[in-house]
């Protein structure tokens, strides 16, 4: 089983991750922090169930361009 997190960047820095299939949310100041926090959150969520074999982090970038 694989679970997917949608990851967005915060305006003031850092990242927020939201699992698309389960109620798991977390954040981190750096990409390394986020990865660790996602793994900890998944471990906690699935503490009494079989854990997913893979966690996919899907970085979503939202950018607005000015038109001259």
Residue frames as a rotation matrix with the C-alpha (Angstrom) as fourth column:
UNK 1
0.581 0.814 0.000 0.00
0.814 -0.581 0.000 0.00
0.000 0.000 -1.000 0.00
UNK 2
-0.652 -0.712 0.262 1.17
0.716 -0.691 -0.097 3.52
0.251 0.124 0.960 -0.81
UNK 3
0.465 0.754 -0.464 -0.21
0.806 -0.577 -0.128 6.72
-0.365 -0.315 -0.876 0.66
UNK 4
-0.217 -0.450 0.866 0.21
0.808 -0.580 -0.099 10.13
0.547 0.678 0.490 -0.96
UNK 5
0.094 0.164 -0.982 0.70
0.732 -0.680 -0.044 13.49
-0.675 -0.714 -0.183 0.70
UNK 6
0.505 0.068 0.860 0.04
0.654 -0.681 -0.330 16.76
0.563 0.729 -0.388 -1.08
UNK 7
-0.020 -0.633 -0.774 2.79
0.903 -0.344 0.259 19.16
-0.430 -0.693 0.578 0.01
UNK 8
0.660 0.211 0.721 2.55
0.524 -0.817 -0.241 22.93
0.538 0.537 -0.650 -0.31
UNK 9
-0.532 -0.839 -0.113 4.97
0.735 -0.392 -0.553 25.67
0.420 -0.378 0.825 0.63
UNK 10
0.404 0.609 -0.683 3.94
0.867 -0.494 0.072 28.29
-0.293 -0.621 -0.727 3.16
UNK 11
0.772 -0.044 0.635 4.25
0.311 -0.845 -0.436 31.98
0.555 0.533 -0.638 2.32
UNK 12
0.731 -0.488 0.478 6.50
-0.678 -0.602 0.423 32.54
0.082 -0.633 -0.770 5.35
UNK 13
-0.365 -0.885 -0.287 8.62
-0.844 0.445 -0.300 29.45
0.393 0.133 -0.910 4.62
UNK 14
-0.647 0.066 0.759 8.27
-0.455 0.765 -0.455 25.81
-0.611 -0.640 -0.466 5.47
UNK 15
-0.752 0.353 -0.557 6.00
-0.358 0.490 0.795 23.09
0.554 0.797 -0.242 4.15
UNK 16
-0.226 0.758 0.612 2.57
-0.799 0.215 -0.561 21.66
-0.557 -0.616 0.557 4.96
UNK 17
-0.895 -0.082 -0.438 1.64
-0.330 0.783 0.527 18.07
0.300 0.616 -0.728 4.08
UNK 18
-0.098 0.928 0.359 -1.88
-0.864 0.100 -0.494 16.63
-0.494 -0.359 0.792 3.83
UNK 19
-0.858 -0.142 0.493 -2.55
0.020 0.951 0.309 12.96
-0.513 0.275 -0.813 3.20
UNK 20
-0.662 0.596 -0.454 -5.04
-0.718 -0.332 0.612 12.47
0.214 0.731 0.648 0.35
UNK 21
-0.217 0.583 -0.783 -6.54
-0.142 0.775 0.616 9.24
0.966 0.245 -0.085 1.68
UNK 22
0.058 0.187 -0.981 -6.38
0.900 0.415 0.132 9.53
0.431 -0.891 -0.144 5.49
UNK 23
0.880 0.307 0.362 -6.78
0.123 -0.884 0.451 12.31
0.458 -0.353 -0.816 8.07
UNK 24
0.336 -0.858 -0.387 -3.06
0.868 0.123 0.481 12.95
-0.365 -0.498 0.787 8.49
UNK 25
0.824 -0.113 0.555 -1.64
0.166 -0.889 -0.427 16.47
0.542 0.444 -0.714 8.47
UNK 26
0.470 -0.703 -0.534 1.80
0.736 -0.022 0.677 17.76
-0.487 -0.711 0.507 9.44
UNK 27
0.960 -0.210 0.187 4.33
-0.062 -0.807 -0.588 20.48
0.275 0.552 -0.787 8.69
UNK 28
0.411 -0.884 -0.221 8.04
0.840 0.274 0.468 21.19
-0.353 -0.378 0.856 8.75
UNK 29
0.587 -0.261 -0.767 10.35
-0.151 -0.965 0.213 24.17
-0.795 -0.009 -0.606 8.49
UNK 30
-0.365 -0.724 -0.585 12.64
-0.840 -0.016 0.543 22.38
-0.402 0.690 -0.602 6.02
UNK 31
0.245 0.415 -0.876 12.13
-0.795 0.603 0.064 19.53
0.555 0.681 0.477 3.57
UNK 32
-0.594 -0.541 -0.596 14.12
-0.084 0.778 -0.623 17.24
0.800 -0.320 -0.507 5.89
UNK 33
-0.878 0.354 0.321 11.91
-0.390 -0.141 -0.910 18.24
-0.277 -0.925 0.262 8.86
UNK 34
0.022 0.953 -0.301 8.81
-0.991 -0.020 -0.134 17.60
-0.134 0.302 0.944 6.80
UNK 35
-0.042 -0.094 -0.995 9.99
-0.504 0.862 -0.060 14.14
0.863 0.498 -0.083 5.75
UNK 36
-0.901 -0.352 -0.255 10.68
0.049 0.499 -0.865 13.20
0.432 -0.792 -0.432 9.37
UNK 37
-0.697 0.690 0.196 7.35
-0.557 -0.349 -0.754 14.62
-0.451 -0.635 0.627 10.58
UNK 38
0.112 0.725 -0.679 5.42
-0.949 0.282 0.145 12.79
0.296 0.628 0.719 7.85
UNK 39
-0.334 -0.297 -0.895 7.05
-0.143 0.954 -0.263 9.49
0.932 0.040 -0.361 8.82
UNK 40
-1.000 -0.028 -0.010 6.28
0.007 0.086 -0.996 10.11
0.029 -0.996 -0.086 12.51
UNK 41
-0.406 0.913 -0.033 2.67
-0.845 -0.389 -0.367 11.08
-0.348 -0.121 0.930 11.74
UNK 42
0.110 0.401 -0.909 2.16
-0.735 0.649 0.198 7.95
0.669 0.646 0.366 9.62
UNK 43
-0.705 -0.415 -0.576 3.68
0.076 0.763 -0.642 5.76
0.705 -0.497 -0.506 12.35
UNK 44
-0.925 0.358 0.127 1.31
-0.228 -0.255 -0.940 7.31
-0.304 -0.898 0.318 14.89
UNK 45
-0.165 0.918 -0.359 -1.76
-0.982 -0.188 -0.029 7.07
-0.094 0.348 0.933 12.68
UNK 46
0.375 0.256 -0.891 -1.15
-0.554 0.832 0.006 3.41
0.743 0.491 0.454 11.83
UNK 47
-0.391 -0.655 0.646 0.13
-0.904 0.141 -0.404 2.39
0.174 -0.742 -0.648 15.29
UNK 48
-0.337 0.323 0.885 -2.38
-0.446 0.772 -0.452 -0.48
-0.829 -0.547 -0.116 15.58
UNK 49
0.816 0.576 0.041 -2.79
-0.183 0.326 -0.928 -1.28
-0.548 0.750 0.371 11.87
UNK 50
0.256 -0.728 0.636 -0.57
0.883 0.444 0.153 -2.49
-0.393 0.523 0.756 9.04
UNK 51
0.112 -0.319 -0.941 1.61
-0.047 -0.948 0.316 0.42
-0.993 0.009 -0.122 7.90
UNK 52
0.954 0.201 -0.223 1.86
-0.210 -0.080 -0.974 1.49
-0.214 0.976 -0.035 4.26
UNK 53
0.505 -0.793 0.341 4.87
0.801 0.578 0.157 0.20
-0.322 0.193 0.927 2.36
UNK 54
-0.533 -0.661 0.528 5.55
0.816 -0.566 0.116 3.59
0.223 0.493 0.841 0.76
UNK 55
0.327 0.535 -0.779 4.84
0.572 -0.768 -0.287 7.26
-0.752 -0.351 -0.557 1.38
UNK 56
-0.193 -0.328 0.925 4.78
0.945 -0.316 0.085 9.57
0.264 0.891 0.371 -1.62
UNK 57
-0.069 0.103 -0.992 5.31
0.457 -0.881 -0.124 13.31
-0.887 -0.462 0.014 -1.14
UNK 58
0.011 0.184 0.983 3.79
0.986 -0.165 0.020 15.26
0.166 0.969 -0.184 -4.03
UNK 59
-0.553 -0.307 -0.775 5.03
0.496 -0.868 -0.011 18.87
-0.669 -0.391 0.632 -4.01
UNK 60
0.318 0.729 0.607 2.40
0.947 -0.279 -0.162 21.26
0.051 0.626 -0.778 -5.36
UNK 61
-0.680 -0.593 -0.432 3.69
0.580 -0.795 0.178 24.64
-0.449 -0.129 0.884 -6.43
UNK 62
0.477 0.850 0.225 1.27
0.867 -0.412 -0.281 27.49
-0.146 0.329 -0.933 -6.92
UNK 63
-0.578 -0.738 -0.347 2.77
0.597 -0.673 0.436 30.47
-0.555 0.045 0.830 -8.73
UNK 64
0.642 0.766 -0.024 1.12
0.597 -0.519 -0.612 33.64
-0.482 0.379 -0.790 -9.97
UNK 65
-0.494 -0.802 0.334 2.76
0.829 -0.320 0.458 35.55
-0.260 0.504 0.824 -12.81
UNK 66
0.042 0.444 -0.895 2.10
0.047 -0.896 -0.442 39.18
-0.998 -0.024 -0.059 -13.58
UNK 67
0.116 0.068 0.991 1.08
0.975 0.180 -0.127 39.97
-0.187 0.981 -0.045 -17.14
UNK 68
-0.550 -0.430 -0.716 2.56
0.340 -0.898 0.278 43.19
-0.763 -0.091 0.640 -18.52
